[in-house]
Amino acid sequence: MGFLDNMGIWIYFIIFFGKILEVTVATVRVVLINRGEKKIGAFIAFFEILIWLFVTGTVLDGFQEDILRVVVFALAFSIGNYLGSWMENKLAFGLSSIQVIVPNNEQSHELLDDLRQSEFAVTIIKGQGKDGERDLMVLHLLRKRIPEAMKIIHSHLENAVIIINDVKTLKGGYIKK
């Protein structure tokens, strides 16, 4: 990579920020593919591999004379993983399921009404817990709406048992993808 030979300190910035970008994009791509967004994932993969080839080629071209390139590359890889997982969490692709175990009382009925008024689909399953009758509320929702649902749940019952799971496939029901 002859045009990068006389870059001086800038080569480290190119490696550092290029690798962070590549790993962040790779993390988002993997999540998209795992959540069924194969076409978008494949499109992103094209740009990811271009960045990877450029950055990795830059490191391999001169690492024997300049070991600092390898250290910068490894550091950027770590930071890119962190940023990729942070970004994926903010983008919140996909679907989730929330299960809420609550006592069968007036508070839980008010919670149910508020959730439904906020356009959450809620299914109630009757159960028996150690301390008496319980309702199991099951919600399937877009991951982006989890904070909204949690806020409503906590406003009614701070000590409710809450289980959140990722959903890969959902057919039928109330959610429109």
Buried (B, 14 or more C-beta within 10 A) or exposed (E): EEEBEEEEEEBBEBBBBBBBBBBBBBBBBBBBBBBBBEEBBEEBBEEBEEBBEBBBEBBEBBBEEBEEBBEBBEBBBEBBBEBBBEBBEEEEBBBBBBBBBBBBEEEBBEBBEBBEEEEBEBEBEEEEBEEEEBBBBBBBBBBBBBEBBBEBBEEBBEEBEBEBEEBEEBEEEEBEE
